[in-house]
Amino acid sequence: MTAGGPGPGRTVLLTGAGGQVGRRLRRHLPGYGWRLRLLDQRPIPDAETDDCLVGSVLDDDTLRAAVSGVRAIVHLAAIPGEAPWPDLLSNNLDATFRVFETARRAGVARVVFASTNHVIGFSDRDRMTGPDDPVRPDSFYAATKAFGEALARFYADEYGMEMACIRLGSCVERPTIVGHLATWLSARDEAALVHACLSAPDLQFATVFGISDNTRARWDLESARRLGYRPRDNAEEYAEELLEAARHDDRAARASGFREARKELGLGPVPRGPAQGDIGAPGCRS
């Protein structure tokens, strides 16, 4: 599993290291031999290393110090969902440009960019979607990530940098809803995918989907497998439990909706059916 012991030559900068994805990578990525440098705008109280910087990727001095001497960057820092456009503009667009450009100037050749599955959020869900299919963002947030992917492509073509964009799926410890059966990315598979992006020998530019080896997947993993990604988890392990819970919730929702409708119509409680002993009583057809 490991790829040599951690050392200065295998130092990777994680921006946004205090976030959900950053916490998972901090647990698992060192197992592949990577030494982590952490950058977040707030202190990380449970950091596993002393190589931590507190500051914003929008601050040039902080960013230059953070990239100094690293082999690669995993850029996670961003607003991870819909937000007012001015906030997205600075934290998702300008920040991504600053990270890529600072990496270029510092001679850091490889950057892994955390994108999102929402860049194809309006794609047909009844067919397999690959990384070469048209981008169809489902929100302003997703559009900022599509910009990040395009910017990564530019840096690869214009400057010869090695850029990988991961369209992250559902980054939760275990699937909790039926939709996760297709989109789940386990913590250890997440680290395996990032490691593949960091270590693939012939990487120029790649867009990959970040999911586990899910039976019900609708996103093509072939481009990730070409980088060496070998997922080990499958959300199908949780299918029976989740589908039964969904059926129960659906029945409960229908019953609740029926009761509410009767109440709104002034019909009172749902009438009870005849007791078992009343079946066939006078007035009832047998």
GULO-344958 format. One record per atom (N, C-alpha, C): x, y, z; residue in one letter. Coordinates in pm, whole numbers, plus 50000, padded with zeros to 5 digits. Layout:
N
XYZA...
***
This chain:
286
500834987950000M500005000050000M500865012550000M501925012650072T502745024550083T503645026049962T504095038349940A504965041449827A506245047849877A506845042149978G508055047950035G507735056150157G508745058650241G508525065950364G508365080750339G507625087550427P507455101950412P508795109050424P508905120050354G510125127950361G509935141050289G510915150050297P510775163150234P510465162250085P511015152150017G510765150749874G509385145849841G508615141849943R507245137049920R506255145550000R506555158350012T505675167350085T504585172549992T503355171750040V502185176449965V501475186950048V501155198049984L500375208450050L498895205450034L498165205350145L496705204450143L496145218150178L495525224950082T494815237250117T493415233450166T492875241550256G491575237950314G491645225050393G492775222950461A493025210050528A492115207550647A491445217850697G490565215950812G489155211950775G488855211450646G487505207950603G487255192950604G486055189050561Q485645175050567Q486555166050483Q486815169950359V487675161850273V489095162050326V489555173650371G490905174650426G491105165650546G490125164850633R490245156250753R490395141650711R489645137450611R489725123550567R491075120650503R491565129950423L492875127850361L493995127950464L493865135950566R494895136150671R494995122750740R493895115550749R493915102450812R494575091850725R494325092450595H494665081150508H495825083650413H496055095950371L497085098350270L498505095550318L498835098250445P500195094850491P500515079950479P499505071350476G499735057150459G500345053650325G500285062850230Y500915060850099Y502305067050092Y502775071850205G504135077050210G504245092050190G503125099150187W503175113550166W503295120850300W504135130750300R504255139750416R503385151950388R502535155550484L501535165850460L501935179250521L501705189650445R501755203350497R500325208550491R499835213850600L498445217750610L498285232850607L497335237550530L497005251750524L495505253350539L495115261650634D493695264650653D493595278750710D492455284950689Q492295298650739Q492055299150890Q491795287750948R491655286751094R492595276051148R493015277251274P493875266851332P493185253251329P493975242851311I493455229151310I493865222651443I492965222151541P493355217651675P493815203151681P493305194751592D493655180551596D494625176851484D495425186451439A496365183951330A497345172951367A497645164351269E498525153051292E499995156551268E500275168951233T501625173251202T501855187351253T503115190751276D503455204451315D503625213551193D503615207651073D503815215450952D502475221250908D502035231250983C500725237350960C500885252450944C500125257950854L500075272350836L498635277050849L498455288250916V497135294250932V497105306750846V496195307150753G496085318650664G495215315350545G495015325350461S494125323950346S494915321950219S494355313950129V494975312349997V494855325149915V494085334849964L493995347749898L495125357149938L495915352950037D497045361050082D498325356050014D498955364549934D500095360249853D501265355449938D501555362350047D502695358450131D502455344750194D501245342650243T500905329650302T501035318650198T500545321250080L500545310949976L501965307749930L502805317849916R504185315249875R504915306849980R504685309850107A505315301850213A504785287650212A503505286050182A502885272750187A503415263650077A503665269149958V504085260649846V505585258349843V506325265649923S507785264549920S508255250449954S508935244149861G509535231149887G508625219149875G507365221149835V506465209649825V506585203249688V506235190649681R506275183349554R504995185149474R503885186849545A502585187949478A501615194949571A500485198749515I499435205649590I498115198449567I497365196449674V495975192049664V495135203949707V494465210149611H493745222649638H492295219649673H491995220549802L490655217949854L489925230649895L490675241149927A490085253149986A489075259549890A487845261149939A486775267149858A485525267849943A484575275749897I483235274849954I482575262449894I482175252749977P481755239749923P480275238749890P479665249549846G478255249049812G477785262649765G476495263849737E475975276449685E476135287649787E476475299449736A476745311049821A476565323549737A476515335349801P476435347649722P477595348549624P477315353949505W478315354049400W479615360949440W479605372349509P480885378449546P481765369149629P481165360949716D481935351549797D482525340449710D481715335349617L482215325049525L483325330649436L483155343049395L484145349349307L485525349749371L485585353349498S486885354449564S487405340949611S486555332849671N487025320549735N487145308649641N486405308649531N486445297249439N487115300449306N486955312549257L487575316149129L488955322349150L489005333649219D490285340449239D491245331649317D490755324949419A491635316449501A492255305249417A491465299149331T492005288249247T493075293549153T492825305049091F493855311049007F495135313649087F495005319049206R496185322349287R496985309749322R496285298949355V496985286549388V497725281249266V497075280749152F497725275549031F498915284348991F498725297348995E499775306348951E500965306249048E500685305649177T501775304949275T502545291949260T501825281049234A502485268249209A503405269249087A502905275148980R503725276548858R504995284448886R504845295648953R506005304148979R507005297549072R506525288849159A507415282049254A507995269249196A507585265549075G508095253349015G507445240649065G506255241849124V505505230049168V504695225149048V505085213848995A504535209548866A503165203348874A502845196948988R501605189048992R500605194749092R499385196349044V498295201249129V497085192249109V496485188149220V495235180649218V494145190149265V493165192349180F492095201949206F490825194749245F490265198449360A489025192549407A487845199249339A487295192549238S486095197249170S484895190049233S483795189849162T482575184049218T481755177249109T480985167149149N480075160649055N479005170149005N478815181249075H477765190749035H478085197848904H479315196548854V479615202548724V478875195348611V478375183248638I477535176248539I476175173348602I475755182248693G474525179948769G473265179248687G473255185448569F472075185048482F472205174748371F473185165948381S473335155348282S472255144748302S472015136948199D471015126148202D471465115548302D470665113448404R471035103848508R470715089448472R470115087448358D469755073848315D470825067748225D471935074748206R473015069348123R474345071948192R475365064348152M476695066148208M477285079348157M477815087248249T478445099948215T479945098748232T480685103148131G482135102648135G482715116548147G484005117548176P484635130648194P484695139048067P484515132847951D484545140347826D483155145147782D482125141547856D480795146647825D480695161547858D479755168647795P479655183047818P479425186547965P480055197348008V479825202448143V478425208448149V477675204848255R476325209948274R476115213248421R476735224048469P476675227448611P475255230248657P474975226248782D473625227748835D473495239248935D474505247848944S474485258849040S475615268449008S475575280349068F476705289449053F477975283249112F477805276449225Y478945269449286Y479565259649187Y478735251749121A479245241849026A479925248848908A479405260348868A480025267748758A481425272348797A481635275848925T482985279748967T483945267948959T483445256148987K484305244248978K484585240648832K483595242948744A483855240848602A484925250548553A484915262748605F485985272348573F487325266948620F487375261348740G488625255848792G489165244848704G488275236248653E488715225648562E489275231648433E488595241848378A489085248248256A490425255048280A490585261248395L491845267848429L492965257648442L492655246148502A493655235448512A494075230648374A493135229248284R493455225448146R494385235748081R494115248548105F494965259148050F496385258148104F496535256148235Y497875255348293Y498625243048243Y497905232448215A498555220548158A499035223248016A498185229547935D498525231847795D499525243247777D499335253847852E500175265747833E501535264447900E501565258448019Y502795258148099Y503355244248120Y502695234048071G503205220548088G503085215148228G502215221048309M502005215748444M501175202848438M501265195148544E500555182348555E499335184448644E498165184048584M496945188148653M495915176848652M495335174248767A494265164348779A493075170848849A491895168748793C490665174048851C489795162348897C489455162249024I488625151449079I487225156649103I486255151049032R484855154549054R484315146049168R484445151549287L484125144049408L482645140449413L482375128049455G481015123649478G480585126649621G479905117249683S479375119149819S480445114749920S481115124549977C482235121850069C481715120750212C481105109550242V480575106850375V481145093650424V481135091750555E481755079750612E481075067050564E479755067650548R479015056250495R477755061650427R477225054550329P476005059250262P474845060350360P474075071150348T472945073350438T471625074950364T471665076850233I470455077750152I470625069250027I469525066249961V469575057349844V470475063049735V470465076249716G471285082249613G472765079449630G473205077449753H474615074649779H475045061049723H474105052249693L474475039249636L475195040949503L474965052049436A475655054849311A476835064349328A476775073249429T477715084549433T478715084149548T478655073849632W479505073549752W480985072549718W481795079849796L483245078549794L483715076349936L484205064349965S484675061350100S485965068850129S486295069950255A487485077550295A488755071050241A488845057650248R490075051450201R490185051550049R489035050949979D489085052149833D489415066449792D488945075949869E489285089949842E490795091949847E491445086649951A492905087849961A493595080249848A493055068649812A493655060849703A493585068449572A492485075449548L492335083149425L493275095049422L493375102249534V494295113549540V495725108749523V496075097449586H497415091849569H497685088549423H496705082849354A496885079649213A497145092249132A496405102849163C496615115549092C497975121649124C498455119649245L499755125049284L500925117249226L500735104449201S501865095649168S501865090149026S500775092148949A500735086848813A501905092348733A502715083748670P503955088448608P503755096548481P502675094448407D502515100848277D501405111248275D501075116648389L499975126248396L500335139348326L499465143748239Q499515157248184Q498275164948229Q497125159648194F495855165148241F494865153748249F494075153748355A493055143448369A491865149048447A490695144948404T489475147348482T488935133648520T488705131648650V488255118648698V487095120548793V486265110248801F485165110448897F485625104149028F485205110249138G485595105549270G484495097749337G484415084849304I483455075949368I484155062649396I483545054849482S484035041349507S483555032049395S483825019349408D483495009649303D482035005449315D481145015149302N479735013049330N479015005849216N478274995549251T477544987849151T476594996549071T475975006449136R474945014749070R475515027749014R476825028749002A477455041048955A476965044948817A476845058048796R476495063548665R477575073048615R478725072748679W479865080848636W481025071348605W481615073248491D482635064148438D483965065948513D484495055148565L485755055448641L486985052148555L486815050248426E487925045448344E489115054948348E488885068048342S490025077348343S490765076948475S490055074248583A490715072848713A491515059848720A490965049248665R491675036448665R492965037348583R492945045148476R494155046748396R495285053348475R494935061148575L495945067348661L496465057848769L495795046248783G496205036648884G495245035349000G494085041548990Y493095040949098Y492465027149103Y492495021049222R491895007949243R490985008649365R489725012849348P488825013949462P488525000449525P488325000649655R488084988149729R486694987349790R485994998449797D484684998449863D483564999549761D482374994949802N481204994849715N479984997849802N479255008149765A478085012249844A477005001649847A477074991749756E476044981449750E475944973649882E477014973849959E476994967350090E475884972850178E475474985250154Y474464991750237Y473104992250168Y472964985950052A471764987549970A470504982550041A470554970450093E469354964750154E468834973550267E469744978050351E469374986550465E468764999750418E469395006150319L468935019150273L467625018250197L467475007850115L466245006450038L465055003450130L465274995450232E464204992650327E463815005350403E464805013150445A464515025750514A463745035250424A464115035450294A463415044250200A461975039850182A461745026750174R460365021850161R459555025650283R460145024250401H459445027850525H459125042750526H460095051050488D459875065450488D458815069350386D458785062350273D457795065350170D456395061950219D456255050350283R454945046650338R454505056550444R455435060650530A455105070150636A454715083650577A455425087750472A455125100650411A453745100450345A453435089350276R452115088350213R451005088450317R451205081250427A450185080850533A450015094550595A451135101350619S451075114650678S450375124350585S450685123450457G450055132350359G448565129850350G448145117150360F446715113650354F445985119550474F446615118250593R445975123650713R445855138850705R446935145450655E446915159950645E445855164550546E445695157150436A444695160850336A443285159950395A443005149350469R441685147950532R441435159250630R442485162850705K442345173550803K442015186750735K442715189650623E442455202050551E441055202450493E440525190750456L439175190050401L438105189350508L438505189250635G437555188650745G436885175350760G437555164450717L436945151250723L437245143750850L438075149250936G438365142651061G439365131251045G439555123551151P440535112551148P440165102051044P441175094351005V440935083250912V440045073050980V438885069350920P437985059750986P438625045950993P438335039151101R438835025551118R437955015951039R438525005450986G437764995150917G437004986651017G436104978050968P435324969551059P436214959851134P435834957151257A436564947051333A436394933651264A437324924451295Q437294911451228Q435954904451248Q435364905851366G434094898951395G432904904851323G433094917251265D431974923951198D431854919851053D432894913250998I432854909650857I431674899950837I430814903150740G429654894550709G428444897650796G428524908250879A427394912150963A426284917850873A425064919250928P423974924650848P424364937850784P423994939350657G424324951650585G425614950750510G426424940450529C427704938750458C427574927550359C428054929850237R428024919550135R429144909650161R428864897050154S429874886950177S430474882550046S
***
